[in-house]
Amino acid sequence: MFSLDPATISGNASDDIKRFLADPQTSFNTLIEGMCKTTFAESVVNRIVISEVSVAQNATEPSRHEARVVCRIQVADDMVNRLGGLHGGCSSLLVDLCSTTAMVALQMHLSGLPTITVSQAMHLIFHAPAALGEDLQIINTSISVGKRVESAKTEIWSTTRRRLLVTGIHVKMAPTRKPKPAFPDAKL
């Protein structure tokens, strides 16, 4: 279970950033302006624990910053496929949500506020399976945060077996504010 106390989260990010990210369900709902009472796979989302939030200079380009957010979760029944391994769809969910925390951490560090974004593309590489009960560490590093597009890299590791399970690259973009109906003349 997560704690909203920023002192329970390691890393050098501000307490405001840690407090905002500490409860993934609440921070997700805040980012979509309270339009959602529940999310897909809410039982999984509610078990994600943020253990570290850090912001540092980028090693390659020191004038830029990058955020690192480490999440933890244990593989449970609602996360596995029929073979008892971590489901690819659940891996995608973890990459989607956890990579977003790194992008939000950097947004908040740079501007003081998170911004609303939607997924544009996600690329996953599956390296190894994870079994029911394995402890996962999800390491997320922002790659780029701009006005329209942002991206992050995620690695899902099994701390139980000490192996890399999934690598993901997630690209997000600012949504169109007034979506146009796909079929404006259609009668429903």
N, C-alpha and C positions, 0 to 999 in steps of 0.2 A: 504494500500500500504506500502511496506517495504521501509526502508531507509538503504543506505549503510554506514551511519555514525555509527561507533561502539558506540558512546556516547548514541545512542537511544536504545541500548540493555543493560539490566542490567546484573549483574553477574561479577565474578572476573576473567573470562578468558581474555586472552590478546586481544588487539585490532586487531591483525592479524587474530586470530581465529574468532572473531566476524565479521570482515569484510568479510572473506571467506564464512562464513555461512549465512550472511545477505540476499543474493539473492539465494534461493534454486535452481532455474533454472540454474544459472551460475555455482554454486558450483557443481551441478550434472554433467553438461557438462564438467567441468574441470576434475572431477574424472574419466570420461571415455575418457579422452584425446581428447576432441573436436570432437569425432566421431558422435555426435548427434546434430542436429540443433533444434529438438523439442523432447518432451517427451510425453508419454502417459498422458492424462488428463492435458495437459499443462495449461489450464485455471484454474484448481484447484491448481496446483503447484505454479503458479504465484501469488496466493492470500495467500499463507502461510507466516505468519509473525513470525520471530524469536524475542521473547521478553526477553529471558534470556539465557546466556551461562555461566556456572560455572564449575570449576574443584576443587575437594576437596579430602582429604584423605578418604579412605573407612573406615567406622565406624567399620567394623568387622576386617579388616586387614589393619592397619595404614600404612604399607609399600607400599600399593597399592593406586592408585587414581581412582576416578570415575568422569565422566562428567555428567552434567545435562543440558539439553536444553529444554526450554519451547517454544512451538509454539502456534500460535493462528490462527483461521480461522472461518468464519461464514458459516453455512450450506446454500448453494445456490442451484438453480434449477439443475445445472449440477452435483450435488452430491447426489441426492435423487432417491429412487426407485418409482414405480408406486403408492405406498401408501403415498408418501410424506415424508418418513423417510430416514435418512442417509443410503445409500446403503452399503451393506457389502463389495462390491468391492472397494468402495471409502474409507471405514474404513481401508481396507488392504493397499491401496495406502498410506494413511496417516501414518499408522504404519511403512510401508516400508521406506518411505522417511524421516520421522521425527526421527525414531530410528537411522537411519544412521547418522543424524547430531550429535547425542551424541557420537557415535563411532568415527566419524571424529574429533570431538572436543578433545577427549582423545588422539587419534593418534597424532594430531598436538601439543598437550601439551607435550606429551612424546618425540616425535621425530622431531617436527617442520614441518612435512609434512603429508598430508593426503595420504592414500593408496587406491588403487582400490580394491574393493571387490564386490562379487556377492552374492545374497541370496542363502542360503543353505536350510533354513527352517524358517517357520513363524507359530506361533500358536496364534490364536485369540480366546478370550472369549467375547461373546456379552452379556452385562448385561442389557442394556436398549436402546430404540430407541431415536433418536434425530430428531426433526422436522425442516422443512424449517425455516430459520431465526435464529436458535439457535446459540449462540456463543460457540465455542469449545476451550478448552485449552488442549494441547497435551503435556504431561510431559514425557520426555524421559531420561532414566538413563542408562549409559553404565554398563554392567555387567562384561565383560572381553574383553580385546583387546590383542591379541597375534600375532605371526608372520603369522599364517595360518588361525586362526578362531577367530571371535569376536562376541559379542552378546550384546543386549540391551533390556530393558523392557520399554514398552510404556503404558501409561494410557491416554485414551481420556475421558475428562470430559466435561459435559455441564455446563458452568458457568451460563447459563440462568436458568436452573432447579436445579443446584447444585447436580448433580448425575453422577456416573461413568457409562460410556457408553460401553467402550471397553478396555480390557487389552490385550496386545500383547507381545510376546517374539519373537525376531528376531535374527536369527543366520546367519552370513555372513562368507564367506571364500575368500581367495585369488584365483583368477581365474587361469586356466591353460593358460599360455602365448601363446602357439601355438595350438589352437583347431584343433583336427583332424576331417576331414569330416566324418559324420555319415555313408555315403555310398560312399566310394571313387571311386568305379567302376560304379556308377549309371550315366546314360546319361540323362541329363535334357533337 
